């Protein structure tokens, strides 16, 4: 997953199915992959994972969703951020 960027992985998390897709140049690549595998658009949120720092950045163009109350590239909802963090750390937390 670190082929495109050396220190960061673009991820899209399906908060309902508790899975994620990572890697690639754009979050939309991961999003498309999950949609092909049966995920629902409203359940998909983009972020960046920095494995060396074990840090998540909740920012992606796919997060702009005015109808769902998120008008920014940054995920504003704290409970949603916590779900994304839990899934990401569970699946990638040991990755270095």
N, C-alpha and C positions, 0 to 999 in steps of 0.2 A: 504493500500500500504506500510505501515511501518512494516509489519510482518517480513520480511527478515532482514532488517537493521533498527535500531532504530532511526537514525537521518538523513538517506538519502534514497531517492527513485530512483531506476534506471528507467529512462523513455526513450521511443522512440517516437519521434515526427514525424508525417506525415505533412510536410510543405505545401503540396498541399491541403490536405483535412482539415487541421487545427484541427487535433485531436491528441491524444496521448494515449499510453498505459503505465502503470506504475506498479512497484512492481516486485517481483520475484528475483531470485538469479542472473540472467544474463540479459543483454540487449537483447540477442537473444530470450529470452522468450517473451518479449514485441514485438519484431520485428516479430516473427512468428504469434503472435495473430493478428497484424495489416495486415499482408500479407493474412491471412485467411479471413479477412474482406474486402478485395478488395484494399488494399493499393499497390502502386507500389514501388519496391525496391529503386529506385533512389530518392524517396521522403522521405525516412526514415532515421533519424539521431538520434544517441544515446547521452544521457547526464545524469547527476545526478542532482537531485533536493534536496536541503536541506531546508525543510519547516521552521524550526525555524529561520534560517538566511535569508530565501527567496533568496537563492543563487543558481545559476546554474553553473555546471562544465561541459564543453563541451567535455567530454572524454569518448570514448567507442571503443572497438575493431571493432564494426560494421562500424565505421567511416573511416576505412582504405579503400580508394577508389581511387587508382592511376588514373583510367580512368576518374574520375571526378575531378582530380586535388587535392585530399586530400590524401596525402601519410602518414598521421599520425593518431594516435588514437584521437588526438585533432582536432576539427573543426577549420580550419584556416580562412575560408571566413567570413569576418565580417558581410556582409549582410545576410548570412545564419544564423549566430549566432543571429542576431537581430530578424529574423523570429521565430526562436526557442524560444527565450526569450519572445516575444510577445504572442505566443500561450501558452507557459507554464504558464506565469503569469496570462493570461486570465483564464485558466482552473484550475490552482492550487494556484494562488496567495493568496487566502484567507485561504488556508489550514494551519493548525498548528498542 
